[in-house]
């Protein structure tokens, strides 16, 4: 049983490839984590980790033990979920991963309201635009958009996301901007995380066209892109969840408002489980209620 208690520590060390990162995640000291792994190896009579001054990696025995450790932790989670399902009121720690800008603008304001409704739930919210391994990093759910490659996760649609091309009210375009092709003469600011950052798609009356764009600024944050647009640096494509406030105030104006751009689906992703914890179900239902499925609240005036 002492060996079983060490499994979460070993998994944290393995997935973080180091004692320091694992210690931060677990809220323990680095020395405590190192001593626990050393004791585990002594109990098993086998070295689980290759240790060097620069790198930590799993031995062959460590790889095999890691896979079984994950299964054991997953089984323990299922047991906990089975009990919590009978408790009715959502409770316990809910660990959520969301993209940075969307999280700041629309998840952070949601959390206090959710906690008022479900006071027995505790939230660990992490904002990160990078892809993560939900299971290995211990998240209950993540919020993501676009094509979902990991078939081991359950995806639940939360709402639809729209994009719009816009510019500052003070920006003076080089062309008349009568059609999307005119963007070729403009300084177009690009969101680098987009799979089609410099190829924008427009739709009108059943006709779709793509326009190649270019400019002097590419950035991996839509919030930073918005700041450049507000200062008249160029023309950009923004998600409406970022742009709507500034479009409503007149600080930004839409370009080609009679054209549509492709929508994306906002998903909540969570590991497949025999029992979905009440805290996860509650957050999913609350998010859908809060956003609005077909037309989220930030699109009401678009």
C-alpha positions as CSV (number, residue, x, y, z in Angstrom):
1,X,0.0,0.0,0.0
2,X,2.9,2.3,0.7
3,X,4.0,1.7,-2.9
4,X,0.5,2.7,-4.1
5,X,0.6,6.0,-2.3
6,X,3.8,6.9,-4.2
7,X,2.2,6.5,-7.6
8,X,0.9,10.1,-8.0
9,X,4.4,11.3,-7.1
10,X,6.1,9.0,-9.6
11,X,3.7,9.9,-12.4
12,X,4.2,13.6,-11.7
13,X,8.0,13.2,-11.9
14,X,7.7,11.1,-15.1
15,X,5.4,13.5,-17.0
16,X,7.4,16.6,-15.9
17,X,10.7,14.9,-16.6
18,X,12.1,16.4,-13.4
19,X,11.8,16.7,-9.6
20,X,11.5,20.5,-9.4
21,X,8.5,20.7,-11.8
22,X,6.8,17.7,-10.1
23,X,7.4,19.3,-6.7
24,X,5.7,22.5,-7.8
25,X,2.7,20.7,-9.2
26,X,2.3,18.6,-6.1
27,X,3.0,21.4,-3.6
28,X,5.9,19.5,-2.0
29,X,9.6,20.2,-1.6
30,X,12.0,18.9,-4.2
31,X,13.9,16.9,-1.6
32,X,10.6,15.3,-0.4
33,X,9.8,14.2,-3.9
34,X,13.3,12.9,-4.6
35,X,13.4,10.9,-1.3
36,X,10.0,9.4,-2.1
37,X,11.1,8.2,-5.5
38,X,14.3,6.8,-4.0
39,X,12.3,4.9,-1.4
40,X,9.9,3.6,-4.2
41,X,12.9,2.3,-6.2
42,X,14.2,0.6,-3.1
43,X,10.8,-1.1,-2.4
44,X,10.6,-2.3,-6.0
45,X,14.2,-3.3,-6.1
46,X,14.7,-1.6,-9.5
47,X,15.8,1.7,-10.8
48,X,13.0,3.6,-12.4
49,X,14.8,6.8,-13.5
50,X,18.0,7.7,-15.3
51,X,19.4,10.7,-13.5
52,X,22.0,13.1,-15.0
53,X,22.8,16.7,-14.2
54,X,20.9,17.8,-17.3
55,X,18.2,15.3,-17.9
56,X,15.9,12.8,-16.2
57,X,14.3,10.0,-18.2
58,X,12.6,6.6,-17.5
59,X,14.4,3.3,-17.5
60,X,12.8,0.3,-19.2
61,X,11.5,-0.7,-15.9
62,X,10.3,2.9,-15.3
63,X,8.4,2.9,-18.6
64,X,6.6,-0.3,-17.7
65,X,5.8,0.9,-14.2
66,X,4.6,4.3,-15.5
67,X,2.0,2.7,-17.8
68,X,0.6,0.6,-14.9
69,X,0.8,3.5,-12.5
70,X,-1.4,5.5,-14.9
71,X,-4.0,2.7,-15.0
72,X,-4.0,2.5,-11.2
73,X,-4.6,6.2,-10.8
74,X,-7.3,6.1,-13.5
75,X,-9.0,3.2,-11.6
76,X,-8.8,5.2,-8.4
77,X,-10.3,8.2,-10.1
78,X,-13.2,6.1,-11.5
79,X,-13.9,4.8,-7.9
80,X,-13.9,8.4,-6.6
81,X,-16.2,9.4,-9.5
82,X,-18.6,6.6,-8.8
83,X,-19.0,7.8,-5.2
84,X,-19.3,11.5,-6.1
85,X,-22.0,10.7,-8.5
86,X,-24.2,9.5,-5.6
87,X,-23.5,12.6,-3.6
88,X,-25.7,14.9,-5.7
89,X,-24.2,18.3,-4.9
90,X,-21.1,18.9,-7.1
91,X,-18.0,19.1,-5.0
92,X,-14.2,18.7,-5.0
93,X,-11.3,20.2,-7.0
94,X,-12.0,21.0,-10.6
95,X,-8.8,21.5,-12.7
96,X,-9.5,23.4,-15.9
97,X,-7.2,24.4,-18.8
98,X,-8.3,27.2,-21.2
99,X,-6.7,29.4,-23.9
100,X,-5.1,32.6,-22.5
101,X,-7.2,35.3,-24.1
102,X,-10.5,33.6,-24.1
103,X,-9.9,32.5,-20.5
104,X,-9.2,36.0,-19.4
105,X,-12.2,37.6,-21.2
106,X,-14.9,35.0,-20.8
107,X,-13.9,32.1,-18.4
108,X,-12.5,34.3,-15.6
109,X,-15.7,36.3,-15.2
110,X,-17.7,33.0,-15.2
111,X,-15.8,31.4,-12.4
112,X,-17.1,33.5,-9.4
113,X,-20.7,33.1,-10.5
114,X,-20.2,29.3,-10.9
115,X,-18.6,29.1,-7.4
116,X,-21.5,31.0,-5.9
117,X,-23.9,28.4,-7.3
118,X,-21.7,25.5,-6.3
119,X,-19.9,26.4,-3.1
120,X,-18.5,22.9,-2.5
121,X,-16.4,23.0,-5.7
122,X,-12.9,24.4,-5.8
123,X,-11.4,25.6,-9.1
124,X,-7.8,25.3,-10.3
125,X,-7.8,27.4,-13.5
126,X,-4.8,27.4,-15.8
127,X,-4.5,29.7,-18.8
128,X,-2.3,28.3,-21.6
129,X,-2.5,28.4,-25.4
130,X,-0.2,25.4,-25.9
131,X,-1.6,21.9,-26.5
132,X,-1.5,19.7,-23.3
133,X,-2.0,16.1,-22.3
134,X,-5.1,16.3,-20.2
135,X,-4.8,12.9,-18.6
136,X,-1.0,13.0,-18.0
137,X,-1.3,16.5,-16.5
138,X,-4.3,15.7,-14.3
139,X,-6.9,18.1,-15.8
140,X,-10.5,17.4,-15.5
141,X,-11.3,19.3,-18.6
142,X,-9.9,21.7,-21.2
143,X,-11.6,24.3,-23.5
144,X,-10.4,24.3,-27.1
145,X,-11.4,25.1,-30.6
146,X,-10.8,23.6,-34.1
147,X,-10.1,20.1,-35.2
148,X,-9.9,17.6,-32.3
149,X,-7.2,15.0,-33.0
150,X,-7.3,13.0,-29.7
151,X,-10.0,10.5,-30.0
152,X,-9.5,9.3,-26.4
153,X,-11.2,12.5,-25.2
154,X,-14.9,13.3,-25.0
155,X,-15.8,16.6,-26.8
156,X,-18.9,18.5,-25.8
157,X,-19.8,21.6,-27.9
158,X,-20.1,24.8,-25.9
159,X,-20.9,27.4,-28.5
160,X,-19.9,28.8,-31.9
161,X,-17.0,31.2,-32.5
162,X,-17.0,33.8,-35.2
163,X,-14.3,36.0,-36.7
164,X,-14.4,39.4,-38.2
165,X,-12.0,41.6,-40.2
166,X,-11.7,45.0,-38.6
167,X,-9.6,48.1,-38.2
168,X,-9.4,51.2,-36.1
169,X,-11.8,54.0,-36.9
170,X,-8.7,56.2,-37.5
171,X,-7.0,53.8,-39.9
172,X,-6.7,55.1,-43.4
173,X,-6.7,52.2,-45.9
174,X,-4.6,52.3,-49.1
175,X,-7.4,51.1,-51.2
176,X,-11.2,51.6,-51.4
177,X,-11.9,48.3,-49.7
178,X,-14.8,47.4,-52.0
179,X,-14.1,43.7,-51.9
180,X,-11.8,41.3,-50.0
181,X,-9.3,41.3,-52.9
182,X,-8.4,44.9,-51.9
183,X,-6.7,43.5,-48.8
184,X,-3.7,42.7,-51.0
185,X,-2.8,46.4,-50.9
186,X,-3.2,46.7,-47.1
187,X,-1.0,46.0,-44.1
188,X,-2.8,43.0,-42.6
189,X,-1.8,41.9,-39.1
190,X,-1.7,38.2,-38.5
191,X,-2.5,35.8,-35.7
192,X,0.3,33.3,-35.8
193,X,-1.4,30.4,-34.1
194,X,-4.1,30.2,-36.8
195,X,-3.6,27.4,-39.3
196,X,-4.5,29.8,-42.1
197,X,-2.9,33.0,-40.7
198,X,-2.2,34.6,-44.0
199,X,-5.1,33.1,-46.1
200,X,-8.4,34.6,-45.1
201,X,-11.7,33.0,-46.3
202,X,-14.8,35.1,-47.1
203,X,-18.3,33.9,-47.9
204,X,-21.3,35.7,-49.5
205,X,-24.4,34.5,-51.3
206,X,-23.1,30.9,-51.3
207,X,-19.8,31.9,-52.9
208,X,-16.5,31.3,-51.1
209,X,-13.3,33.1,-51.8
210,X,-9.8,33.0,-50.3
211,X,-7.5,36.0,-50.1
212,X,-3.8,35.9,-49.5
213,X,-2.8,38.7,-47.1
214,X,0.5,40.0,-45.7
215,X,1.7,42.6,-43.2
216,X,4.5,43.7,-40.9
217,X,3.2,42.2,-37.7
218,X,2.5,38.6,-36.7
219,X,1.7,37.7,-33.1
220,X,0.5,34.6,-31.2
221,X,-2.0,36.6,-29.0
222,X,-5.3,37.9,-30.3
223,X,-5.3,40.4,-27.3
224,X,-2.0,41.8,-28.6
225,X,-3.3,41.8,-32.1
226,X,-6.3,43.8,-30.9
227,X,-4.0,46.4,-29.3
228,X,-2.2,46.9,-32.6
229,X,-5.5,47.3,-34.4
230,X,-6.7,49.9,-32.0
231,X,-3.6,51.9,-32.6
232,X,-4.1,52.0,-36.3
233,X,-1.3,49.7,-37.3
234,X,-3.3,47.8,-39.9
235,X,-6.2,45.6,-40.7
236,X,-6.7,42.3,-38.8
237,X,-8.9,39.3,-38.4
238,X,-10.1,39.0,-34.8
239,X,-12.4,36.5,-33.0
240,X,-15.6,38.2,-32.2
241,X,-15.2,37.3,-28.5
242,X,-12.3,39.8,-28.5
243,X,-13.6,42.4,-31.0
244,X,-17.2,42.8,-30.0
245,X,-16.7,45.2,-27.2
246,X,-14.6,47.6,-29.4
247,X,-17.0,47.2,-32.4
248,X,-19.9,48.2,-30.1
249,X,-18.0,51.3,-28.9
250,X,-16.9,52.3,-32.4
251,X,-13.2,52.0,-31.5
252,X,-13.0,49.3,-34.2
253,X,-15.0,49.1,-37.4
254,X,-15.9,46.0,-39.4
255,X,-14.5,45.6,-42.9
256,X,-16.6,43.8,-45.4
257,X,-19.6,43.5,-43.0
258,X,-21.7,41.9,-45.8
259,X,-19.3,38.9,-45.9
260,X,-19.1,36.0,-43.5
261,X,-16.1,34.1,-42.3
262,X,-16.0,30.4,-41.3
263,X,-17.1,29.7,-37.8
264,X,-15.3,27.4,-35.3
265,X,-16.7,25.3,-32.6
266,X,-15.7,25.8,-29.0
267,X,-15.4,22.5,-27.2
268,X,-15.0,21.3,-23.7
269,X,-12.7,18.2,-23.7
270,X,-12.5,15.7,-20.8
271,X,-11.2,12.2,-20.4
272,X,-13.5,9.3,-21.0
273,X,-14.7,7.9,-17.7
274,X,-17.2,5.3,-16.6
275,X,-18.8,8.1,-14.4
276,X,-18.6,11.8,-15.3
277,X,-18.1,13.6,-12.0
278,X,-20.9,15.9,-11.0
279,X,-18.4,18.8,-10.8
280,X,-17.6,18.4,-14.5
281,X,-21.2,18.0,-15.6
282,X,-22.1,21.1,-13.6
283,X,-19.4,23.2,-15.2
284,X,-20.3,22.1,-18.7
285,X,-24.0,22.8,-18.2
286,X,-23.3,26.1,-16.6
287,X,-20.9,27.2,-19.4
288,X,-23.5,26.4,-22.1
289,X,-26.1,28.4,-20.2
290,X,-23.7,31.3,-19.6
291,X,-22.4,31.5,-23.2
292,X,-25.5,30.6,-25.3
293,X,-25.2,27.8,-27.8
294,X,-25.9,29.2,-31.3
295,X,-25.1,32.8,-30.7
296,X,-23.0,33.6,-27.6
297,X,-23.7,36.8,-25.7
298,X,-20.6,38.6,-27.1
299,X,-22.2,38.3,-30.6
300,X,-25.6,39.8,-29.7
301,X,-24.8,43.1,-31.4
302,X,-23.0,41.7,-34.5
